[in-house]
Every structure is written in structure tokens, then in C-alpha cells.
Amino acid sequence: MLGFYTAVFTALEAGTQLQGLLTSKYQIPAYLIAKLAVDKRAQNQGVGKLLLGDALNRAALAAEAGGLEIVVVDAINNEATSFYGKFGFTRVDSQSNRMFLYLKFLHD
């Protein structure tokens, strides 16, 4: 096995403020990529990019069914933050390791 990811449906708490989105008084439906890992022997070979691409494609399909607005990840370190940032993820705030991507950006 070269790598894997797990993803679940979740919701951000009411009152969460995201860049470019007004603070919602309701929960914000989201697709959480809970884990994404690549075997050390396969790192820096594009496996993470492929896994993330698959996860984002599945999120986009789920969004077409309705309800989802964002994809969320919890970057575990600066390297992960940089990795997700290359794909358009933005930190929820400067104090958090949580990052998000608007699903509408997947179609742009």
C-alpha cells in the first residue's frame, strides 16, 4: 500500500467565519478529509497529489447531490499546511491548523 485517505461528512459550527463567506448562523455542511497518508518510501512521487485529487473528486460528486459547500482538512504540521495550500486550501484562522477549500473552486 502506497497511501490512503479517509473522509467523512461533517459540519462546521454555526458562527464559524470563513474567508469570503459571511458568518453563518447555521452549521456549514462539509466534507472532512480526516486522514491522508503516504508511505515514506513513496513520498515525493505524486501519490499524495493523486489521493487528494481522488478525495476532491468524490467531494465534488457529493456536492452535486446537494448540501456540501466546503472541503476541510486538519493539517498536522507546516509541511502538510504547505501541501494543502498548493491546492488552494486556506487556513480557517491564523490560530488553527484547520484549512478549507470552497467546492465551487473545484469547477473553476
Helices and strands as residue ranges (DSSP letters): E 3-12, E 28-38, G 40-42, H 47-65, E 70-74, H 78-85, E 90-91, E 98-102, G 103-106
